[in-house]
């Protein structure tokens, strides 16, 4: 069974600084998809960024980028120029290719300090 | 702006009551999901549906049931609520037509407290 692990329950960053959230996963599959979701307090969970395992190039969405290390089964999220609105719980998630079910990590609570 | 709606947003109910958590989406997505999430914890899949009249149990055992009579509607029912059911319930949907890596769209969640 696939598992997703986020080893940092809480992280904090100063506004305008850069922070990296860690995620590792375990799978025997070679083709899969990885996602980072953001859940602000009392608000809707939204997709931040996604990565296809067969693509070597790391995904980037504006200030958000990933460091995907397939051999190490690592998928970290880098947030550059952190903003107060980035404060949220961040979830790493895995989906097997051809499947629909997402496996989520435990989440990392990110605090952005002004 | 949310295209997937959950009601109620908050619910406090006594033990033994029957409750239905509503979830509707206006995006025409074929796949829908229910997740259970305790505060600050990971999400656990409890039910999912690939389309009308298709429902499956998820990874986490749940005493709830679901139905999918219409594409846009995926209600979750607890026949007899217990304090152990106190949690947040998140509904989500996805569209298989957009590709196999289609992301989930989440509702705002229902925070259930059973006293």
Interface residues (C-beta under 8 A of the other chain):
Chain A: X9 X33 X35 X37 X43 X44 X45 X46 X47 X50 X52 X89 X91 X95 X97 X98 X100 X101 X102 X103 X104 X105 X106 X107 X109
Chain B: X2 X31 X33 X35 X40 X41 X42 X43 X44 X45 X48 X50 X58 X59 X90 X92 X94 X96 X100 X101 X103 X104 X106 X107 X108 X109
